[in-house]
């Protein structure tokens, strides 16, 4: 079964109210360094925020043209994270990291078949529901999740079997076909959920996850022929000389034309997502809830547009794990239209939401709250081969702003996410991201021991080992 086929398939929490800065001091939330200072409470206690978490599917970072309304709202009245990543560039592992705040090697969902390996007691929806939040899910949940199985810790849901038109859904426990374009159905179900706050005064959490812009990237009828801006690739597309790359990259055959085609389709499908986000803003404004709603937008992974001859995700190259990442919460001081230059990731979403809601998780988390002043110097990004038939080895990577070190391993996982293999390192890569942002020159290819030492490889390898074991 191919990767794409695989894709289409309680404890107590301590709850307290969060106090946060208000007024002009909070508006200047991101300093010139790009580091967010910790919110500390000198103002009166505020009610817990609503939470709107929007997760798109296979959404590359370079899709701003299709998301102008989203960016105007969440970027213009919130925070843009310039260095947003996912820690595993594959749908189910990434979404499980969003839910749990944990790396895939800790939550266990190492591939798209292993969705049932997630400990549901560790999820943000479990904590919020137990704390009195009204919880809703609208759209895609986890790959390989059986459609008839109700998603745990959601009070209301319309769970999509991934498709774009006339799809199957599990709506509050009933499997049914709903005709129409699925992004619009996600939008309308979400709006109805938000509107219930006129009679239900509980704070709410909405997990909103359209299928866009996943293949086959089918746009809505009104955008089927929309002209998108011209694009002539980038130096990594398709990269003529890949002799310094692993075998699967050397053998890749995708062309600039392939990259252009999937980019065009993705942009067209995201236009409907942009319309939905605008509708959410309008509804929140009408309800008087815009200020005290924490809104987060992220892609579950990026996507290569024939970079290094490859289409898709699951690689250590930047287009696969860099994603659009926005946050807005005017009532919490995050509404000024600022940028944040920290290295942030999907594992930071659950800690952020729980901190905003004043909830202390009982399970460990690898991520950090974006409301705090943390500033990591690098991030672990990891991926596992499912089964023994794939062309890529499993890999892990040390990703910093200025450099990236990658190790490939003789490892594979079974359908439950359990790991087998010798663990032997089969290939290594090192990229200078300051002078080689497109990752064209692997400095470890035919490097001497002295050259490796000068690059700091022994220390990077030791840190990567420690990160994988943490």
TORKOL-208055 format. One record per residue (C-alpha): residue number from 1; x, y, z. Coordinates in steps of 0.02 Angstrom, whole numbers, plus 50000, padded with zeros to 5 digits. Example, Ala and Ser with C-alpha at 12.3 -4.5 7.8 and 13.67 -1.06 7.14 Angstrom:
! residues 2
1,50615,49775,50390
2,50684,49947,50357
***
This chain:
! residues 470
1,50000,50000,50000
2,50071,50170,49952
3,50089,50318,50069
4,49948,50410,49982
5,49832,50259,49995
6,49871,50247,50178
7,49823,50428,50199
8,49650,50403,50131
9,49603,50277,50240
10,49519,50514,51585
11,49648,50586,51722
12,49624,50747,51815
13,49686,50917,51755
14,49722,51063,51866
15,49619,51210,51804
16,49647,51390,51846
17,49608,51555,51764
18,49745,51641,51668
19,49792,51820,51702
20,49867,51915,51558
21,49933,52086,51513
22,49814,52210,51434
23,49830,52375,51345
24,49975,52447,51248
25,50110,52351,51341
26,50037,52185,51283
27,50018,52246,51105
28,50207,52256,51091
29,50215,52071,51121
30,50357,52027,51004
31,50521,52115,51038
32,50645,52163,50904
33,50736,52001,50938
34,50581,51906,50884
35,50562,51826,51055
36,50394,51830,51141
37,50405,51883,51324
38,50309,51778,51448
39,50136,51843,51489
40,50124,51887,51672
41,49969,51943,51763
42,49954,52116,51832
43,49780,52144,51762
44,49620,52067,51826
45,49584,51885,51788
46,49501,51855,51621
47,49383,51721,51562
48,49460,51575,51472
49,49476,51604,51285
50,49384,51511,51150
51,49503,51414,51038
52,49492,51398,50849
53,49626,51281,50782
54,49635,51271,50591
55,49745,51134,50518
56,49760,51120,50330
57,49824,50967,50237
58,49990,50965,50140
59,50000,51155,50149
60,50170,51221,50093
61,50238,51381,50166
62,50241,51472,49999
63,50053,51485,49974
64,50022,51664,50032
65,49939,51714,49869
66,49791,51598,49905
67,49775,51648,50088
68,49764,51837,50083
69,49610,51849,50195
70,49687,51729,50320
71,49849,51826,50324
72,49759,51993,50337
73,49670,51931,50493
74,49791,51816,50581
75,49948,51902,50521
76,49883,52079,50525
77,49795,52056,50692
78,49906,51924,50769
79,50077,51844,50753
80,50165,51773,50599
81,50294,51640,50641
82,50432,51652,50512
83,50512,51487,50562
84,50363,51371,50580
85,50394,51184,50563
86,50315,51015,50590
87,50418,50885,50682
88,50366,50741,50568
89,50316,50791,50390
90,50175,50665,50373
91,49991,50689,50412
92,49945,50572,50555
93,50108,50591,50652
94,50100,50780,50634
95,49918,50791,50688
96,49955,50679,50837
97,50095,50800,50885
98,49972,50944,50871
99,49850,50855,50986
100,49979,50797,51114
101,50123,50921,51107
102,50240,50773,51089
103,50365,50710,50963
104,50310,50558,50863
105,50440,50449,50948
106,50348,50488,51111
107,50166,50482,51057
108,50194,50326,50950
109,50104,50376,50789
110,50257,50357,50679
111,50163,50328,50517
112,49991,50353,50442
113,49933,50177,50487
114,49966,50197,50673
115,49831,50323,50721
116,49761,50210,50857
117,49929,50213,50946
118,49894,50389,51009
119,49856,50396,51196
120,49695,50495,51189
121,49711,50545,51373
122,49859,50656,51324
123,49767,50762,51196
124,49723,50945,51206
125,49541,50905,51169
126,49535,50789,51320
127,49604,50923,51436
128,49488,51057,51368
129,49333,50948,51376
130,49372,50897,51554
131,49396,51081,51598
132,49221,51123,51539
133,49250,51171,51358
134,49125,51131,51222
135,49229,51036,51094
136,49199,51012,50907
137,49291,50931,50761
138,49251,50975,50580
139,49346,50891,50439
140,49488,50766,50432
141,49542,50682,50593
142,49682,50552,50586
143,49735,50442,50439
144,49681,50260,50454
145,49548,50307,50582
146,49391,50204,50552
147,49254,50323,50498
148,49122,50243,50608
149,49230,50264,50764
150,49184,50423,50855
151,49332,50540,50890
152,49369,50539,51077
153,49340,50694,51184
154,49238,50789,51054
155,49061,50836,51100
156,49009,50873,50922
157,49089,50823,50758
158,49077,50804,50572
159,49220,50686,50534
160,49268,50679,50350
161,49326,50527,50253
162,49453,50623,50149
163,49379,50682,49984
164,49329,50845,49902
165,49154,50816,49833
166,49002,50716,49894
167,49101,50631,50031
168,49061,50515,50174
169,49055,50587,50350
170,49028,50530,50527
171,48912,50664,50596
172,48891,50644,50784
173,48897,50455,50768
174,48800,50431,50607
175,48895,50386,50448
176,48816,50470,50298
177,48851,50547,50129
178,48837,50735,50119
179,48833,50809,49945
180,48935,50962,49907
181,49112,51029,49916
182,49190,50971,50078
183,49281,51132,50121
184,49114,51223,50115
185,49035,51089,50224
186,49176,51106,50351
187,49148,51294,50349
188,48960,51283,50374
189,48970,51153,50512
190,49098,51259,50602
191,48992,51415,50588
192,48844,51323,50662
193,48953,51264,50805
194,49013,51441,50839
195,48836,51508,50831
196,48782,51392,50972
197,48879,51504,51090
198,48730,51621,51085
199,48639,51499,51198
200,48783,51397,51272
201,48899,51507,51374
202,49038,51380,51395
203,49205,51421,51312
204,49230,51317,51155
205,49366,51228,51059
206,49343,51201,50872
207,49466,51090,50778
208,49439,51136,50596
209,49530,51036,50465
210,49482,51042,50281
211,49558,50919,50159
212,49639,51057,50058
213,49768,51063,49990
214,49799,50876,49985
215,49802,50783,49819
216,49705,50771,49708
217,49691,50957,49751
218,49516,50974,49678
219,49462,51157,49683
220,49286,51219,49709
221,49192,51249,49547
222,49210,51438,49560
223,49400,51422,49570
224,49426,51281,49446
225,49500,51395,49313
226,49569,51535,49421
227,49733,51602,49355
228,49871,51588,49484
229,50032,51689,49483
230,50169,51624,49370
231,50307,51523,49453
232,50468,51466,49373
233,50533,51359,49513
234,50680,51389,49628
235,50860,51326,49622
236,50810,51161,49705
237,50683,51126,49564
238,50728,51001,49502
239,50918,51014,49540
240,51015,50936,49398
241,51162,50866,49498
242,51103,50762,49645
243,51256,50651,49660
244,51282,50710,49840
245,51106,50657,49892
246,51041,50486,49948
247,50989,50361,49815
248,50802,50398,49822
249,50840,50580,49779
250,50963,50535,49643
251,50827,50427,49565
252,50688,50556,49579
253,50608,50607,49414
254,50485,50748,49450
255,50505,50901,49340
256,50472,51087,49350
257,50313,51057,49251
258,50256,50933,49383
259,50292,51059,49520
260,50198,51196,49429
261,50046,51086,49405
262,50028,51032,49587
263,50064,51210,49647
264,49925,51276,49536
265,49801,51148,49602
266,49850,51177,49782
267,49829,51365,49770
268,49657,51345,49692
269,49598,51229,49830
270,49664,51345,49965
271,49558,51489,49900
272,49406,51403,49977
273,49498,51383,50142
274,49533,51570,50137
275,49348,51603,50112
276,49307,51492,50261
277,49431,51581,50374
278,49354,51748,50327
279,49182,51678,50369
280,49247,51625,50540
281,49312,51799,50573
282,49147,51877,50521
283,49051,51758,50635
284,49164,51791,50784
285,49146,51977,50755
286,48957,51963,50749
287,48958,51860,50909
288,49071,51984,50998
289,49199,51846,51026
290,49341,51899,50913
291,49451,51973,51049
292,49444,51826,51168
293,49464,51687,51039
294,49636,51610,51020
295,49653,51567,50835
296,49794,51460,50766
297,49824,51415,50584
298,49953,51285,50531
299,49981,51158,50392
300,50003,50978,50449
301,50157,50967,50338
302,50235,51056,50191
303,50253,50994,50013
304,50393,50989,49884
305,50356,51059,49713
306,50486,50950,49624
307,50625,51011,49739
308,50772,50893,49711
309,50661,50802,49586
310,50532,50757,49719
311,50348,50792,49740
312,50270,50774,49912
313,50329,50763,50091
314,50418,50641,50206
315,50593,50709,50170
316,50712,50813,50276
317,50713,50956,50150
318,50642,51123,50204
319,50488,51130,50091
320,50425,50968,50170
321,50430,51024,50352
322,50415,51214,50343
323,50234,51269,50356
324,50128,51427,50370
325,50099,51463,50554
326,49991,51606,50623
327,49914,51647,50791
328,49794,51783,50847
329,49725,51821,51019
330,49692,52007,51042
331,49622,51981,51217
332,49785,51900,51267
333,49892,52039,51194
334,49925,51949,51030
335,49832,52058,50908
336,49956,52187,50850
337,50014,52114,50685
338,50190,52062,50733
339,50318,51934,50677
340,50406,51806,50785
341,50574,51739,50728
342,50589,51594,50850
343,50597,51415,50789
344,50422,51352,50826
345,50331,51192,50784
346,50171,51093,50790
347,50223,51020,50959
348,50203,51196,51031
349,50017,51209,50991
350,49945,51102,51132
351,50054,51184,51266
352,50002,51355,51202
353,49816,51316,51206
354,49825,51240,51379
355,49926,51386,51447
356,49799,51509,51377
357,49658,51410,51457
358,49749,51397,51623
359,49761,51207,51617
360,49910,51111,51682
361,49931,50947,51585
362,49963,50788,51682
363,50058,50705,51538
364,50230,50763,51483
365,50246,50875,51330
366,50395,50908,51218
367,50332,51074,51152
368,50330,51242,51238
369,50194,51371,51255
370,50210,51510,51127
371,50148,51626,51263
372,50310,51598,51359
373,50482,51669,51325
374,50563,51507,51268
375,50683,51517,51121
376,50752,51350,51057
377,50912,51349,50955
378,50864,51197,50852
379,50724,51074,50822
380,50716,50886,50800
381,50627,50833,50640
382,50603,50646,50612
383,50520,50522,50494
384,50504,50333,50485
385,50484,50216,50338
386,50329,50107,50353
387,50367,49927,50307
388,50520,49871,50212
389,50468,49917,50035
390,50489,50105,50033
391,50629,50190,49939
392,50675,50307,50082
393,50761,50255,50240
394,50700,50322,50406
395,50788,50482,50455
396,50808,50614,50590
397,50874,50790,50577
398,50945,50931,50681
399,50866,51090,50609
400,50929,51262,50657
401,50909,51429,50569
402,51086,51422,50500
403,51118,51237,50474
404,51040,51065,50457
405,51115,50895,50493
406,51027,50735,50436
407,51054,50552,50473
408,50966,50410,50380
409,50945,50243,50470
410,50914,50060,50437
411,50746,50066,50526
412,50565,50036,50481
413,50397,50030,50569
414,50250,49912,50566
415,50068,49965,50553
416,50061,49999,50741
417,50213,50112,50733
418,50334,49991,50818
419,50513,50009,50757
420,50627,49872,50690
421,50799,49870,50610
422,50982,49885,50652
423,50978,50074,50674
424,51139,50087,50574
425,51169,50256,50493
426,51157,50233,50305
427,51183,50411,50241
428,51216,50586,50309
429,51186,50763,50249
430,51240,50935,50310
431,51180,51100,50237
432,51236,51278,50269
433,51064,51362,50269
434,51138,51537,50268
435,51233,51518,50105
436,51136,51370,50034
437,50954,51392,50082
438,50897,51277,49942
439,51003,51133,50007
440,51100,51104,49847
441,51269,51059,49922
442,51285,50919,50048
443,51447,50964,50135
444,51467,50788,50205
445,51477,50710,50033
446,51657,50646,50020
447,51706,50753,50170
448,51867,50710,50261
449,51870,50681,50448
450,51952,50850,50470
451,51816,50934,50368
452,51682,50848,50472
453,51768,50908,50629
454,51771,51087,50564
455,51584,51078,50529
456,51551,51021,50707
457,51477,50855,50651
458,51526,50753,50805
459,51433,50873,50919
460,51283,50882,50802
461,51275,50692,50793
462,51282,50679,50981
463,51144,50808,51002
464,51036,50721,50873
465,51055,50557,50966
466,51007,50642,51129
467,50855,50724,51048
468,50794,50558,50978
469,50806,50479,51150
470,50725,50621,51247
***
